[in-house]
Amino acid sequence: MLIRPFALAGGLVSALTFTAHAAQLPDTLQYKDTFNLEYAASPFFSKDGKSVYYERRAMDIMKDRTHSTLWRVSTDGKKHRPVIAGSANVRQVTLSPDGTMLAYLSDEDGSNQLYVHYLDSGQQARLTEVSKAPGNLTWSHDSKHLAFTMFTPVKTKPLYTAMPEKPEGADWAPAASIIQKTGYRADGKGYLPDGFNQIYILPVSGGTPRQLTTGNYPNDGRLAFTPDDSGIYFSANRSEDYELSPFDSDIYRVDIQSADVTAVTDMAGPEESPMLSPDGKYLAFKQINDNKKAYQFSDIVVLNLESGKLNRLTGSLDRSVQQVEWADNSRSLYFSYLDHGETRLASVSLKGDITRFDATTGGQSLGRPYTSGEFAVSANGELAFTQDDPLKPADLALLKKKKITTLTNLNDDALGHLKLAQVEALPVKSSADGRDIDAWIALPPGFDATQSYPLILEIHGGPHAAYGPHFSMEIQLMAAQGYVVVWSNPRGSSSYGAEFGNLIHHDYPSDDFTDLMDVTDAAIAKGFIDEKNLFITGGSGGGVLTAWSVGKTDRFAAAVVAKPVINWISFGLTADAYPYFTQYWMPGKPWETFDHLWAHSPLSLVGNVKTPTMLLTGESDYRTPISESEQFYQALRLQGVDSAMVRLPGASHGIASRPSRLIQKVGNILAWFDKYRSGKPQE
């Protein structure tokens, strides 16, 4: 047999050498594989409905970020081509109503600017030179204008103005800053500059963006032009005390010529995401009947613009409505909703008749197995959506005449040759009250039911959120290291209706802890779990429950408490969204309900903790500030408990928002568990 040599920098190596090396490559998931993942996002149909555009998001190993490009795939899956796929990030792509142009944001020149791409010539033009990134890009019906929102600074006068003049060359301390607003910092954004999001309009033919809204309140969210393009619908809370009313907003209309703002709705609770029907007769929006409960979700409401009649379409659904889009004939709306840990698709007629489709979306939450997903509707009612698969991130799929066709295969090159953890449902009955609790279990590659495995209980945050049988890089990496991983939706989780979600209203943690222990017991009952090697972890709300659990039981060999709330009293006065938390999560302000909040604080149980516990939090987390982790860490040290604190510089509440941080997060968790894992050789 002829062996053809391959030329390498170091000389010649035969093909047999490469074959030998290939046989030594790992066949299970490695940390570095995080950078190989891709997923589909933000789909929309071409004007003729024969193809689907989508944002193809990949991990950039050099810049440690998600890199987004625009691709187009035919609905038969035969043609799959890049449209805008350079080194720049492409986001918020939207097709003009006449089907000839794409508007989008790109950081091609170093900052996020608004561009237009002409489909007939492939040419593109930059439309803005602005200092802040535009958002909520929206076309006028005649395809001649684009509306968008943009942060607009406001100049404020300093409180103290009599500072002596600094001598030339003097080295004085920086000037003091003064804060006089309720919302002064936000997770992921840091300390906020003075200013508000305002609405702008811009001719697509070129020109200067013109500001339409003013005032000392934010005007943000989805926009919609009026039928004649003379105005723009938007949602806002335009009251002076908007910061203290976090769950209130109405729909308004701003006149494009005069900039006059007129109220369109005035309902109790928030109205948001206005959507004009294609025939211009109806305005749909999402609305919550605010009852001050911790778990509330939106319904679809439709306003007849001629009669002023309001019709709530999904009030009987008892599920959280997510994305909403009009059908082309204006007789119904398509929407996604959460149900039993899944994001499902459905439609609702203007009479409120709901039709459910046998399709679920997901695959966009790469870190943990949260619900996710997006969809688009063609003129003839076909649905393109991000397809869910527990073994890979989102691909693009098409639902046509009740048949689902997968259009892309973005991760076969990265994952197809690897042995991954298989995911199975784990039925659980709560010992607290007999309720069914959904849970899932991941079995390590090469799983053998006759063997004994360590177990990780992974708890979701929220607490009003939901896990499901979805792809999760964190869980797959844990399983690749030989752990069985179990996750669930204890009481309080979303996707099971208002009653289930509010079982923990003003009572968190409570029997959700019982549910989690029942999940652990159900996994052990499978017969292949080593009860001496049980581990527990969770982030945010899952961090709360992890810290609470080690104060209630010593059954776990080690714990990792990620970005937790440890003390509800201090949390209520340090979290970024404190006006919301103190009104909806707490029965009163911290000094009014001190005993209640302390009784539900994991810190109150720290005297019971014997479990080796690691804290893991971003130093720039303003949702559950790192001071919460510091309290628990210092209390554990005072108690003589084996403990550690991992601090991630610059990281906000979304620890795993950058690929390298996802790796650091999982790596530190497993290193801590391995330290206390009996029977495993210590390095």
N, C-alpha and C positions, 0 to 999 in steps of 0.2 A: 504493500500500500504506500502510495506517495504521500509524504508528510510535507505540506507547504509551510515554510517558516514565516513567522510574523516578525517584522522589524520593530525593535524597541530601542529606547535611548541607550540601554546598556548592552546592546548587541542583538543576537538572534536567539529566540526561544521557540521551541517547536509547539505545534498545536496540542501535542500530548501533555505538555506542561500546563497549558491553560485548562485542559480538561481535569487534570489533577487538582489544580487550585479551585476550580469551580465546584468540585465535589466537597471541598472544605468550607464553602460559604454557608453561613447560617440559614436554616430554612424556617426560622421563626422570626417574629417581629423584633426589630432592634430600635433603640432610641432614635438613631439617625434617620430611620424611615419616616419619622414625622415630617421631614422636609420634602418627602416624595409625594405627599397627598395633594389631591386636587378635588374640587367639587363644583357643581353647577349652581348658578344663582340667577335671580332676576330675569326669568324668561319673558319673551313677548313675541307675538307672531308678526310675520311680514304682512304687508297690506293684502297680498293675494292669498294668505293663509297656507302657502305651500312650504314654508320654512319657519324655523323658530330661531330667534336670536337669544343668546344668553351670555351672562358673564361667567367666564371660566377662571376660577380662582385657584391659584397654586401657591406653594410656599417658596419664598425667595430666601435661599440659604445665605446669601451675601448681605442682604439688608434686614434679615430676620423679621420678615413681615409677610402678609398675604399680598400677592401680586394678581391683579385682576385685568383680564383682557376680554375682548368681545369676539364671540364666535357665532357662526350660523350653521344650522343643520337642517336638511330637508326633512319633511315629515315622513318620508319613507326611509330615512336613515342612511341614504346612499351618498349624499353629499355633505361633507363636514369640513368647513373651511374657516380660517381666521378672517375677521373683518377689520378690526383695529387691535393689533397684537404686537406692539413694540415693547420697549423697556418701561414705558410709562404705565401708571395705573389708570384704568378706565372704569368709571363708576356712574351710576344713575343714568344709564342709557335709556332714552325714550324716543320712540318713532313719531315723526310728525303725522298729523291726521291725513295728509295727502299722500303719505307713504314715500316721500322723496328724500327725507333728511333724517339724520339721527342727531339728537342733542345729547351731550354727555359732559361729565367732568373729567379732566385729566391733569396730572401733575407733570406733564411733559417738560415744562419749563421751570420746574422747581416748586411751584405752588398750584393749588387746585383752582383751575380756571374753566370757564364754560366754552365748549367747542361745538361746532356743527360739522357733520360729515355728510357730503352729498353722495347719494347712492348711485346716481347715474355716471358720475365721473370718478368717484373715489377720492375727490379732493376734500380737504378739511380746512376750516377757518377758525381761528381763535376769536371769540366774541367779547371777552372781558379782560380787564386788567384791574382786578380787585384785590384788596388786602385780606379779605376773609372769604372762605369757601362758600359758594352758593349751595343751596339745597332745595329739595322738593321741586325739581324742574318740571314745568307744565307748559304744554303747547296751547296756544289759542286755536280755536276751531278752524280758522282760515290758514293756519300754518305760517302766519306772518310774525308772530310775537312769541316770546318765551317769558313766562313769569317764574319767579323763584324767591326764596327767602334768603336773607343774609344778615349776619350779625352786624349791627350798626352801633358804633361807640357813641357814648354820651359823655360830654365834658362835665366834670363836677368840680365845684370850687372847694379848695382845701379849707379845713376848719381853722387852722392857724396860719396866718399870713404875715406875721411880723418877725420872721426869721432874720437875724442879722446877715449882712452881706459877707460872703465867704472871701477871705483874702486870696489873692491870686497865688496859686500853687499850694494852697492849704489842703490837707487830707482829712476831710470831715466824714463823719458817719453818713450812710445813706439816709435820705429823707424818709420820715415815717409815712406809713400809709394809714388811712382811716376807713373803717367799714361801717356803713350806716344802712345796710339793707339786710333783709331776712335771709335771702339766698345768696350767700357770699362765696361758697365753694361747692364744687360738684365732683363726684367721682369720675375719673377719666379726663377731667378738664382742669382740675386744680382750683386755685383761687380765681374767681371770676372777675374779668374787667367790667367796667360800668358800660352798660348798653343793652340793647334788645334786638331780637330778630325782627326784621321788618320785611315787607313784601316789595319786590321790585319788578319792573317790566322792561323788556329789551327787544328792539326790532331784530329779527333774524338777519336782515340785510346789513346790519352793522349799526353802531351808534353807542350811546351812553345809557347804562341802566338808570331808570328813573324810579325813585322811591315813591311808593304809594301810601304806605301806612306810617303813622308816627305815634308817639305816646310812650309813656313809661310802663309798658307791659309787653310781654312777648307775643308776637304774631307768628305762629309756626304751624308745621304739619302740612298735610295734603292740601293742595290748591285745586280749584276747578273754575274754569271760565264760565260766565253766564252764556245762555244760548246765542246771544248776538255779539259776544266778545266785548261787551261794554263794561263788564265788571268781573270781579273775581271773588268767589266764595272761599272763606277760610274759617278756621276755628281759633278762638282765643278767649282768655279770661281778661276782659278789659276793665276790671274794677281796680280801685286804688289798693285794695288789700289782697290782690291776687295771690301773693306769696303765702298768705295764711289760709287760702282756700284752694288747696292743691287738687281738689277733685271737682272743679267747676269750670266749665267753658261753654260758650255758645257759638253758633254759626253766624258769621257776618258776611256782608257783601261790601266790597270797596269799589267805588266808581272809578274807572280808569282815567276819565277826563278830569273830574273835579277832586278826586281822592276822598270824597265823602264816604263815611262808613255807616252802614245801616244794619241793625240787628235783624236776623232772619229767624232765629229760634230763641226761645227763652224757657227752657225746661229745667227742672230740678236735676242736678247732676251734670256730668260733662257730655257735650256733643262734640264729635270730632270726625275728621276724614270725610269732608263733603265730596260727593261724587254725582255729577250730573248725568242723567240718562241720555243715551244717544239721540233720542227724539226731542230732548230739551224740555220735557214736561215734568220731570220728577227730579228731586234732589234727595239722594240717599246719604245717610251718615250713620255712624256708630254712636250709641248712647247708653249710658248707665243710669239706672234709677238708684241714686245714691242713698243707701240706708246706713252708712257709717260702719258697715261690716268690713273686716279685713279682706275677705275674699268676695269680690264683685266682678262681673264681666259684662261686656257690651252686647247689646242687641242691634240688629239692623232696623233702622227706622227710615221710612220714606215720606217725604213731604211733597204733596201735589202743589206745584208752584202756582197753578191757576186758582184752585179752591182754598189753599192753605190747610187742607186736611192732612193730618199725620196718621201714619199706620205703622204700628210695631209688628214686624214680620216674624221675628224669631223668639218671641217671648216664651213660647212653650218648649223651646229646645232644651233649656237648662244646661247649656254648655257655652264655653267661652268662644265667641266668634273671633277669628283672626283676620285674614285678608278678605276683602270684598271687592267684586268687580261686576259691572253691568253686563248682561247679555246684549248682543247687538240689536235685538228687536225691542229692547226696553220693557219687556214683559216679565222679566225675572232677573235675579242677581245670583251669581255664583259666589261661594264663600268657602273658607276652610274653618274648621272648628276642632277643639280638643276633645278627645273621647278616649278614656281608658289608656292613657299614655300614648295615644296616636294623634296625628293631625290628619283629619279626614276631609274629604271634599263633598260638597253638596250644592244644591241650588234651591232658591225659594222664589215662588211666584209673588206677584203683587197682592195676592189674596192670602199669602202666608202658608201656602202648601209647600212642604219641604220634600225634595227628592235627594236621597243619599246615593253617592257613587261608591263603587267598590274600588277605591283608590286611596292610598295614604301618602302623604308627603313627608320628607325628612332629610336626614343626612347632611345637614348644614351645621350641626353642633359637633365639631370635631373632637373636642375635649371629653365631655361627659355625655351620656345618652339622653339628652334633653329632647323634647319635642321641637320640631322646626319645620321649615318647608315653605315653598312659594309655588304659585301657579299662574297661568295666563289663559285667556279665552280667545278663540278665533271667532270670526264673524259667523261661522256655521256651527258654533258650539263645541268644537273640539277643545280639549284641555291639554296643555303642556304643563308638566309639573316636575319638581325635583323629587326623584324617586327614592324611596326609603329602602335600605338594605342593612341588616345588622352586621354585615361583613365588609362593607365599604361605604365611603362617603357618597354624597348625592350625585347621581347621574340625571340626565334629562329623559323624560318619558312622555308618551302621548297616549291620551285616552280618547279613542274614536269608536263610536258605536259599541260601547261597553267592552272594547278590546284594548288592552294596554300593550304598547310597543316601546321597548327601550331604544332610545335614539343615540346614546353615547355610551362609551365604556372608558371612563377617565382614569381608572385606577388599576386596571388589569396588569399593566406593566409594573406597578409598584407593589401590588399585593397578591396578584394571581398566582405567583410561584411560592408563596409563603403559607405555612400552616397557621391558621388563626383559631382563636377560641370560638367554639360553637356556643350559640346563645339559645337557651331554652326557657320557656315559661315555668314559673314556680308558684303554683296556687297556694295561698295562705289564708287561714281563717283567724281573725283577731280574737285573742282570748279575752279582750276587754268587753266586747259586745257582740261577737259572732259575725262581724262584717267581713266581707271578702276584701282582701288586700292583694293587689296585683304586684307581682315580683318576678324577677328574671335572674338567671344564673348563667355565668360564662364558665365553660369548662376548658382547662388549659389544653394546648396542642398536645396530641399524644395521650389524651385522657384515658385512664384505665379505672373503671369503677371498682376494681378489686383493691386499688391502692388507697392511701390516706393522704389528703391534701390540706394545706393551710387555707383558711378562709378569710377574705376581706369583705366586710360589710361596708358598702359605699352609699352615702346618704345624700340625697339631693338638697339643693338650697331652696330659697324662695321666702318662706316655706310653701307659698302658693305657686308651685311649679310642678312639672311632671317629668319623670323619666319614662322610658319605654324600651322596646326591643330594637334599639337603634345603634348605629355604628358609634363607637367611642374609642378614640385612640388611647385614652388613659386606662380604660378597662382592659383593652387588648394588650397593652404593655404590661399591666399587672399579671394578666393570665400567662403571658409569654415567659414570665419569671416563675411559673409553677404554682400560682395561686388560683384557687377557685374564687370568683368574685360574684357577689350577690347585690342586687339593688332593687328598690321597690318604691311604691307610692303610698306611704302611710297616710292616715287621716290628715286632712289639711291640704293635700295635694290638689292641684287643678285637674281638670278633665273628667271629674266625676259628679259635677253638679254643685250648686250653691250649698246645700245642706252638708255634704261631705267636706267641702272646703272649709266651712265655718265651724266644724266640730272643735277646732282649736282657737276659735275667736276669743280673745282675752284669756286663753287657757293653753298657752304654748310656752314650753313643752308640757305635755300631759300624757294622754294615752297614745300619742304618736310614738312615744318611747316603747310602750307595750307592743305596738304593731311591729316595730323594728326588731324587738327581741323574738317575736313570733316568727318573723322572716328568718332570723338566724337559726331558730330551732327547726324550721322547715328545711333549711339547707342541711343541717346536721342529720336530720331524719333520712336523708337520701343515702346515708351509710358510707360516704367516702370522705367525710370531713374529720380532720384531727382536732378534737376539742381542746387540746393543749395549745393549739396555734390558731386562735381566733383573733382577728384584727379589725379595727374600726376606724373609719375616716369619713369626712364630709366637709364641704365648704359652704360658707355663709350660713344659711339656715341649717345646712348639714353639719356645719361646725358647731352651731348651738347644740344640736342633738347629740353630737359626738361628745362634747364636753359634759352635757347633762348625763349621758349614758355612763361615763366613767365615774360620775358621782353617785350613780345608782347601783352599779354592778362591778365586780372585779373579774368577770369572766373573760375579758379580752387581755391578750398578752401585751399589747401595745396599742396606742391610739395616735392619730394625727388629726389635730383640730385646725382646720384651715379657715382663715378670715372670719372668725366667729363674732357673735355677740356673747359676752360673758356676764355683763352687768347691764340690765335693761335701764337702770337709772342713769348711768353715765352715757349709755348709747343714745338715749332720747335727747341728750343735750350736746352730743358731739357728731352725730351722723349728719350727712349732707341734707337728707330729706326729712329733717326733724319735724317740720310742720305736718307732714303726712303721718309719720310714725306715731307721733303723740296723739293724733286725732283718731286714727283708724286701727292701730295695733295695740294701743293702750287705753284703759278705761278712763284715764285722766292724765294730767301732767305729772311728771315724776315726783314732784314734791306733794302732790295731792294723793297719789296712789303708791306711796313708797313701799308699804308692806306687800302689796299685791305684786309689784314688779320684782321685789327682792325674792319673793317666794318662787318666782319663775326664772330666776337668774342662775345659771350654772355655777357662778361664783359662790352662791350660798351653800353648795354641796362640796366645795373644794376640800373640806376637812375629811371627807370620806374617800378621796381619791388615793388609790395605790397603784393604778395602772401607769406604766411609763408613757409619758405624753409629750408629743412635739407640737409646737405651734408653728403655723406657716401662713404668713400674711405679707402683702405688698406694703412697702413703706409709704406709698402715696394713695393708699386706700382711704377714701373719705366716706364710703358707704358703711363699712364696719371698721372704723379706724383702728390702726395698729395699737392704739392705747388699750383696746379691749384685750388683745392678745398679751400685751405686756402685763396687764393686771393678773391674768390667769397664770402666766409664766412665773411671775414673782411670788404669787401665792403658792404655787407648786414647789418652788425652791424653798420657801419658808416651811413647807410641810415635809421637806426631805424627799420628795418624789422625783424619780429619774425624769428629767425633762430637758427639752432643748427648744430654742426659738430660731426659726429660719425666717430671715427678713429679705425680701426681694426689692432691691433698690429701684425706685421709679415705677414700680408696678402698682396699678390701681386695683379695684375689686376684681376685675377680670384678669386674674393672674395669668391664665393661659392664652391671653390675646396675642402673644408672639410665640412662634414655634419653639424658640429656645427656652422660653419660660414654661411652656407645657412640659418640656423634657425635664427642666429643673424641678418642677412640682412633683411629677411622678417619681423621678429619681430619688429625691429626698424622702418621699413617703416610703418607697420600697427599701431604701437604705435603713430607715428607722425600724421598719418591720423586720427586716433581715437580722438586725442587731438582737432582736428578742425572739427570733424564730428558733425554737428548739429543734435539734436534730439536723440543722443546716451548718456545714462547716463555716467558721468565721474566718474572713480574710485578714 
